[in-house]
Amino acid sequence: MIPLIFGFFLGFQEVSPSADTVARPTYDVVALAADTTLLTVNRILIIGNKRTRDQIISRELSLKTGDTIRVNKLAETILWDQRKIYNLRLFNVVNIRSLQITPTVIDLLIDVQERWYTWPTPIFELYDRNFTEWWQNYN
């Protein structure tokens, strides 16, 4: 085992990166400008909730109608809000998507699937004192 480890480390001593294989960062001025663009939240649409009120869902959101947010923070904020809504333990599935209306205006679409509030449970009870007595006296 030890010769294998030494062979592994000693075998790569001769490998050195050449100038053409070293990755150089490329910066795009347009991409940097797009990251600092502010988006305005036009509407927040909530679908899929039957029993849960919209107010319960919207209070967990960090974005409200009319708020502005940078493009580079939008995905992180949506993911964070999605986790907060899911942690209410009222929903099986929570999906939040942004719908771009204009280049600077978006709508948030929140699609939820509610959990069951009551679960059907079968009830099994013996009619007699114990199972043997019931089995012997059964018609």
C-alpha positions as CSV (number, residue, x, y, z in Angstrom):
1,M,0.0,0.0,0.0
2,I,2.8,2.4,0.9
3,P,4.7,1.8,-2.4
4,L,1.4,2.6,-4.2
5,I,1.0,5.9,-2.4
6,F,4.7,6.9,-3.0
7,G,4.3,5.9,-6.6
8,F,1.3,8.1,-7.0
9,F,2.9,11.2,-5.6
10,L,6.3,10.7,-7.2
11,G,4.7,10.0,-10.6
12,F,3.2,13.5,-10.9
13,Q,6.4,15.4,-10.3
14,E,7.2,15.8,-13.9
15,V,3.8,17.2,-14.8
16,S,3.7,21.0,-15.0
17,P,1.0,23.2,-16.4
18,S,1.9,25.0,-19.6
19,A,0.9,28.5,-20.4
20,D,-1.8,27.6,-22.8
21,T,-3.6,25.3,-20.3
22,V,-3.8,27.8,-17.4
23,A,-7.3,29.2,-17.3
24,R,-7.4,32.9,-17.4
25,P,-10.5,34.7,-16.1
26,T,-12.4,36.5,-18.8
27,Y,-14.6,39.4,-17.8
28,D,-17.5,40.6,-19.9
29,V,-18.5,44.2,-19.3
30,V,-22.1,43.5,-20.3
31,A,-22.4,40.6,-17.9
32,L,-21.1,42.7,-15.0
33,A,-23.6,45.5,-15.9
34,A,-26.4,42.9,-16.0
35,D,-25.5,41.6,-12.5
36,T,-26.1,45.1,-11.0
37,T,-29.4,45.6,-12.7
38,L,-32.3,46.2,-10.3
39,L,-35.5,44.3,-10.8
40,T,-38.9,45.4,-9.5
41,V,-41.4,42.9,-8.2
42,N,-44.7,43.7,-9.9
43,R,-47.0,41.0,-8.5
44,I,-46.8,37.9,-6.3
45,L,-49.1,35.1,-7.6
46,I,-49.8,32.1,-5.3
47,I,-51.5,29.0,-6.7
48,G,-52.3,25.6,-5.4
49,N,-53.4,26.6,-1.9
50,K,-56.9,25.5,-1.0
51,R,-57.1,25.8,2.8
52,T,-54.0,27.9,3.6
53,R,-54.5,31.7,3.3
54,D,-52.3,33.7,1.0
55,Q,-51.3,35.9,3.9
56,I,-49.6,32.9,5.7
57,I,-47.5,32.2,2.6
58,S,-46.7,35.9,1.8
59,R,-45.5,36.6,5.4
60,E,-42.6,34.2,4.9
61,L,-41.4,36.0,1.7
62,S,-38.6,38.5,2.0
63,L,-39.8,40.1,-1.2
64,K,-43.0,42.1,-1.3
65,T,-44.9,43.8,-4.1
66,G,-42.9,46.9,-5.3
67,D,-39.6,45.8,-3.8
68,T,-36.4,46.0,-5.9
69,I,-33.6,43.4,-5.9
70,R,-30.4,42.9,-7.8
71,V,-30.3,40.2,-10.5
72,N,-27.4,38.4,-8.9
73,K,-29.3,38.1,-5.6
74,L,-32.6,37.0,-7.1
75,A,-31.9,33.2,-7.3
76,E,-30.5,33.1,-3.8
77,T,-33.5,35.0,-2.4
78,I,-35.9,32.8,-4.2
79,L,-34.2,29.7,-2.8
80,W,-34.2,31.1,0.7
81,D,-37.9,32.0,0.6
82,Q,-38.7,28.6,-0.9
83,R,-37.1,26.9,2.1
84,K,-38.9,29.2,4.6
85,I,-42.3,28.3,3.1
86,Y,-41.5,24.6,3.0
87,N,-40.4,24.8,6.7
88,L,-44.0,25.8,7.6
89,R,-44.7,22.0,7.3
90,L,-48.0,22.9,5.5
91,F,-46.9,21.9,2.0
92,N,-45.4,18.8,0.2
93,V,-44.1,20.8,-2.7
94,V,-43.1,24.5,-3.0
95,N,-41.8,26.0,-6.3
96,I,-41.1,29.7,-6.7
97,R,-40.4,31.0,-10.2
98,S,-39.8,34.5,-11.5
99,L,-41.6,35.6,-14.6
100,Q,-39.9,38.4,-16.5
101,I,-42.5,40.9,-17.7
102,T,-40.1,43.6,-18.9
103,P,-36.3,43.7,-18.6
104,T,-36.6,45.4,-15.2
105,V,-40.0,44.1,-13.9
106,I,-40.8,40.5,-12.7
107,D,-43.7,38.6,-11.3
108,L,-43.1,35.9,-8.7
109,L,-45.2,32.7,-9.2
110,I,-45.4,30.5,-6.0
111,D,-46.8,27.0,-6.7
112,V,-47.6,25.0,-3.6
113,Q,-49.1,21.5,-3.0
114,E,-50.8,21.3,0.4
115,R,-50.4,18.4,2.8
116,W,-53.4,16.5,4.1
117,Y,-54.6,17.8,7.4
118,T,-56.3,14.6,8.5
119,W,-55.1,11.1,7.8
120,P,-57.4,8.2,7.5
121,T,-56.5,5.5,10.0
122,P,-58.0,2.0,10.1
123,I,-59.3,1.0,13.5
124,F,-59.1,-2.7,14.5
125,E,-60.8,-3.7,17.7
126,L,-61.7,-7.2,19.0
127,Y,-65.4,-7.7,19.9
128,D,-64.7,-10.2,22.7
129,R,-62.2,-10.3,25.6
130,N,-59.5,-11.9,23.5
131,F,-58.8,-13.3,20.1
132,T,-59.1,-17.0,21.1
133,E,-62.6,-16.6,22.5
134,W,-63.8,-14.7,19.4
135,W,-62.3,-17.3,17.1
136,Q,-63.9,-20.2,18.9
137,N,-67.4,-18.6,19.3
138,Y,-67.4,-17.0,15.8
139,N,-70.4,-18.2,13.7
